[in-house]
Amino acid sequence: MKLRIKGNIVRLRLTRSEVSTVGEGGRVQEITLFGPQAQFCYTLEAVDTPQLEAEYSNNTLTVRVPRVMAHDWATTDLVGLSTEQKIAENVSLQLIIEKDFTCLNPRGEEDSDTFEHPQTGQLTC
């Protein structure tokens, strides 16, 4: 799972196996170590919740997706899920969860478990 943050936009990109895990009602997690006593964790989990939502607590970003929504996303051609979560008056957090596609131009990243890019063989980035 890859995490990208820019301002109040949080984007998660998941591989095939991670999408399958979440689609079956599970959770995926990554941990970034900054030192012996410092780490940042981010998690995506399918739970019984009415909407896509995020929470940050104890150095952990937890994104929750409704089980039905996760299953539909995992078993269809739907590329991503998104929402805006209001966090204060006139302030919201945009959450985006996407299937991770193989890069059209290899960049040295691991692509073995990614989804085939819909424009493979047609265009280059």
DRENLUMKOL-336379 format. One record per residue (C-alpha): residue in one letter; z, x, y. Coordinates in Angstrom, 2 decimals, m for minus. Each point is the difference from the previous one (the first is absolute). Layout:
N
- residuo, c3, c1, c2
- A, Z, X, Y $
...
END
This chain:
125
- residuo, c3, c1, c2
- M, 0.00, 0.00, 0.00 $
- K, m0.95, 1.32, 3.40 $
- L, 1.81, m0.87, 3.20 $
- R, m1.55, 0.03, 3.45 $
- I, 1.98, m0.87, 3.12 $
- K, m1.34, m0.24, 3.53 $
- G, 2.25, m1.63, 2.55 $
- N, 0.98, m3.39, m1.40 $
- I, m2.67, m0.04, m2.69 $
- V, 1.03, 0.85, m3.57 $
- R, m2.75, 0.37, m2.61 $
- L, 0.51, 0.56, m3.71 $
- R, m2.90, 0.95, m2.29 $
- L, 0.47, m0.36, m3.73 $
- T, m1.82, 1.37, m3.03 $
- R, m1.20, m2.17, m2.89 $
- S, 3.13, 0.56, m2.08 $
- E, 2.29, m0.68, 2.97 $
- V, m1.86, m3.23, 0.85 $
- S, 0.33, m1.04, m3.64 $
- T, 3.75, 0.74, 0.00 $
- V, 0.62, m2.04, 3.15 $
- G, m2.35, m2.76, m1.20 $
- E, 2.12, m0.33, m3.15 $
- G, 3.13, m0.52, 2.12 $
- G, 1.18, 3.60, 0.13 $
- R, 0.61, 2.62, 2.65 $
- V, m1.39, 3.38, 0.97 $
- Q, 1.79, 2.65, 1.99 $
- E, m0.65, 3.40, 1.58 $
- I, 2.52, 2.50, 1.31 $
- T, m0.63, 2.72, 2.57 $
- L, 2.55, 2.81, 0.05 $
- F, 0.75, 1.66, 3.33 $
- G, 2.79, 2.21, m1.32 $
- P, 2.88, m0.01, m2.49 $
- Q, 1.78, m2.87, 1.77 $
- A, m2.90, m1.68, 1.79 $
- Q, m2.52, m2.35, m1.52 $
- F, m2.17, m2.95, 0.97 $
- C, m0.83, m2.67, m2.56 $
- Y, m2.57, m2.77, 0.14 $
- T, m0.29, m2.83, m2.48 $
- L, m2.26, m2.97, m0.63 $
- E, 1.39, m2.71, m2.25 $
- A, m1.07, m3.45, m1.15 $
- V, 2.88, m2.43, 0.41 $
- D, 0.75, m3.66, 0.49 $
- T, m0.45, m0.08, 3.76 $
- P, m2.01, m2.48, 2.08 $
- Q, m1.99, 2.64, 1.91 $
- L, m0.97, 3.63, 0.28 $
- E, 2.85, 1.83, 1.76 $
- A, 1.49, 3.42, 0.65 $
- E, 3.49, 1.40, 0.48 $
- Y, 1.23, 3.47, 0.92 $
- S, 3.48, 1.07, m1.09 $
- N, 1.67, 3.20, m1.27 $
- N, m3.15, 2.13, 0.46 $
- T, m2.01, m2.47, m2.09 $
- L, m2.92, m2.18, 1.03 $
- T, m0.20, m2.97, m2.35 $
- V, m3.03, m2.27, 0.13 $
- R, 0.27, m3.24, m1.96 $
- V, m2.94, m2.11, m1.06 $
- P, 0.25, m3.47, m1.55 $
- R, m0.60, 0.17, m3.77 $
- V, m2.83, m2.55, 0.08 $
- M, m1.73, 1.84, 2.85 $
- A, 0.37, 3.33, m1.85 $
- H, m1.46, m1.46, m3.20 $
- D, m2.97, m1.54, 1.82 $
- W, m0.68, 3.28, 1.83 $
- A, 0.17, 2.03, m3.20 $
- T, m2.26, m2.28, m2.04 $
- T, m2.77, m0.68, 2.53 $
- D, m2.41, 1.97, 2.20 $
- L, 2.29, m0.55, 2.99 $
- V, 0.35, 3.40, 1.68 $
- G, 3.15, m0.49, 2.01 $
- L, 2.87, m2.09, 1.23 $
- S, 1.34, m0.02, 3.53 $
- T, 2.45, m1.70, 2.30 $
- E, 1.77, 0.44, 3.30 $
- Q, 3.78, m0.05, m0.22 $
- K, 1.73, m0.90, 3.25 $
- I, 2.80, 2.47, 0.71 $
- A, 0.84, m0.87, 3.60 $
- E, m1.36, m2.09, 2.83 $
- N, m3.59, 1.16, 0.59 $
- V, 0.34, 2.70, m2.69 $
- S, m1.30, m0.18, m3.54 $
- L, m0.54, 2.28, m2.95 $
- Q, m3.41, m0.20, m1.64 $
- L, 0.10, 0.47, m3.77 $
- I, m3.15, 0.81, m1.95 $
- I, m0.18, 0.55, m3.76 $
- E, m3.34, 1.15, m1.40 $
- K, m1.65, 1.16, m3.17 $
- D, m0.78, 3.71, 0.29 $
- F, m3.72, 0.76, m0.35 $
- T, m1.62, 3.21, m1.13 $
- C, m1.15, 2.00, 3.04 $
- L, m3.75, m0.02, 0.57 $
- N, 0.24, 3.66, 1.01 $
- P, 2.53, 1.92, m2.13 $
- R, 2.87, 1.37, 2.10 $
- G, 1.98, 1.78, m2.68 $
- E, 2.27, m2.97, m0.68 $
- E, 0.72, m1.35, m3.46 $
- D, m2.40, m2.90, m0.62 $
- S, 0.28, m0.50, m3.76 $
- D, 1.95, m3.29, 0.16 $
- T, m1.64, m1.49, 3.09 $
- F, m2.28, m3.01, 0.21 $
- E, m3.74, 0.63, 0.15 $
- H, m1.15, m0.16, 3.60 $
- P, m2.23, m3.06, 0.55 $
- Q, m2.54, 2.15, 1.86 $
- T, m0.22, 2.79, m2.58 $
- G, m3.55, 1.37, 0.02 $
- Q, m0.93, m1.90, 3.17 $
- L, 1.68, 1.74, 2.94 $
- T, 2.08, 3.02, 0.86 $
- C, 3.04, 0.15, 2.27 $
END
